[in-house]
Amino acid sequence: MSLTTTDVKNLNLEEAIQIAQEIEHLEAIIKTKKQQLKEFVDQNGSFIAGDKIWGYSETVSWKFRGTALKELATVIALEGENPWEVLSLPSTAIKKLGWTEEFLSQYGEKKVTKRFSSKKV
């Protein structure tokens, strides 16, 4: 099924379900194809296809011990910056603390980001 922009405005539930199932099928194919490319890159290295390079890229994150984080905040302050403008609590840490939204709202502003996706029911 291939829909044009005008068709999308008039979707009914049955058509929406059909599109969702088609997306699931295509994503499964993409996952398999990406795995094949990963295996190729593992054996042969990165390669260029069209205007894109396929290969691994690194992302770096840091995890600090509690005392080191406190010391780091002090260093940031000594450098003339406000450490609380550059340091933040990740949502996993907030969940671990078990704080309520009411409690957190006394200290900060809630930021909600919408992400369109599907998830198991």
C-alpha positions as CSV (number, residue, x, y, z in Angstrom):
1,M,0.0,0.0,0.0
2,S,1.4,3.4,-1.0
3,L,-0.4,6.5,0.2
4,T,-0.1,10.0,-1.1
5,T,-0.1,13.0,1.2
6,T,-3.8,13.7,0.5
7,D,-4.7,10.0,1.3
8,V,-3.0,10.3,4.7
9,K,-5.4,12.9,5.9
10,N,-8.3,10.6,5.3
11,L,-6.9,7.4,7.0
12,N,-9.3,5.2,8.7
13,L,-8.3,2.8,11.5
14,E,-8.0,-0.2,9.2
15,E,-5.6,1.7,6.9
16,A,-3.6,3.0,9.9
17,I,-3.2,-0.6,11.2
18,Q,-2.1,-1.7,7.7
19,I,0.5,1.1,7.6
20,A,1.7,0.2,11.1
21,Q,2.1,-3.4,10.1
22,E,4.0,-2.4,7.0
23,I,6.3,-0.3,9.0
24,E,7.0,-3.2,11.4
25,H,7.8,-5.4,8.4
26,L,10.1,-2.8,6.8
27,E,11.9,-2.2,10.1
28,A,12.6,-5.9,10.5
29,I,14.1,-6.0,7.0
30,I,16.2,-2.9,7.8
31,K,17.4,-4.5,11.1
32,T,18.6,-7.6,9.2
33,K,20.2,-5.6,6.4
34,K,22.1,-3.4,9.0
35,Q,23.3,-6.6,10.7
36,Q,24.7,-7.8,7.3
37,L,26.4,-4.4,6.8
38,K,27.9,-4.6,10.4
39,E,29.4,-8.0,9.6
40,F,30.8,-6.7,6.4
41,V,32.4,-3.7,8.1
42,D,33.7,-6.0,10.9
43,Q,35.6,-7.9,8.2
44,N,36.4,-5.2,5.7
45,G,36.3,-1.9,7.4
46,S,34.2,1.2,6.7
47,F,33.1,2.0,3.1
48,I,31.4,4.7,1.1
49,A,28.1,4.2,-0.6
50,G,26.8,7.3,-2.4
51,D,27.3,10.3,-0.2
52,K,27.5,8.3,3.1
53,I,30.2,6.4,4.9
54,W,29.1,3.2,6.6
55,G,31.0,2.1,9.6
56,Y,31.2,2.6,13.3
57,S,31.3,5.9,15.1
58,E,32.0,6.4,18.7
59,T,30.1,8.3,21.3
60,V,31.7,9.1,24.6
61,S,30.1,9.5,28.0
62,W,31.6,9.8,31.4
63,K,30.5,8.3,34.7
64,F,31.9,9.9,37.9
65,R,31.9,8.7,41.4
66,G,29.9,10.8,43.8
67,T,32.9,12.4,45.5
68,A,34.6,13.0,42.2
69,L,31.4,14.7,40.9
70,K,31.4,17.0,43.9
71,E,35.1,17.9,43.3
72,L,34.3,18.5,39.6
73,A,31.5,20.9,40.6
74,T,34.0,22.8,42.8
75,V,36.5,23.0,39.9
76,I,33.8,24.3,37.6
77,A,32.9,26.9,40.1
78,L,36.6,27.9,40.6
79,E,36.8,28.4,36.8
80,G,34.0,31.0,37.1
81,E,31.2,28.9,35.8
82,N,28.0,27.8,37.5
83,P,28.3,24.0,37.9
84,W,24.6,23.6,38.1
85,E,24.1,25.1,34.6
86,V,26.4,22.4,33.1
87,L,25.7,19.4,35.3
88,S,22.3,17.7,35.4
89,L,20.6,14.6,36.8
90,P,19.7,12.0,34.2
91,S,16.2,10.6,34.3
92,T,17.5,7.2,35.4
93,A,19.1,8.8,38.5
94,I,15.9,10.7,39.3
95,K,13.9,7.5,39.0
96,K,16.4,5.7,41.2
97,L,15.8,8.4,43.9
98,G,12.1,7.8,43.7
99,W,11.2,11.5,43.9
100,T,7.7,12.6,42.9
101,E,7.0,15.2,40.3
102,E,5.6,17.4,43.0
103,F,8.9,17.3,44.9
104,L,11.0,17.9,41.8
105,S,8.8,20.8,40.7
106,Q,10.0,22.7,43.7
107,Y,13.6,22.6,42.3
108,G,13.2,22.5,38.5
109,E,11.0,22.6,35.5
110,K,9.7,19.4,33.9
111,K,10.7,19.0,30.2
112,V,8.6,16.6,28.2
113,T,9.8,15.5,24.8
114,K,7.4,13.6,22.5
115,R,8.8,10.8,20.4
116,F,6.7,9.0,17.9
117,S,7.2,5.2,18.1
118,S,5.5,2.0,18.8
119,K,5.8,-0.2,21.8
120,K,4.4,-3.6,23.0
121,V,1.0,-3.5,24.6
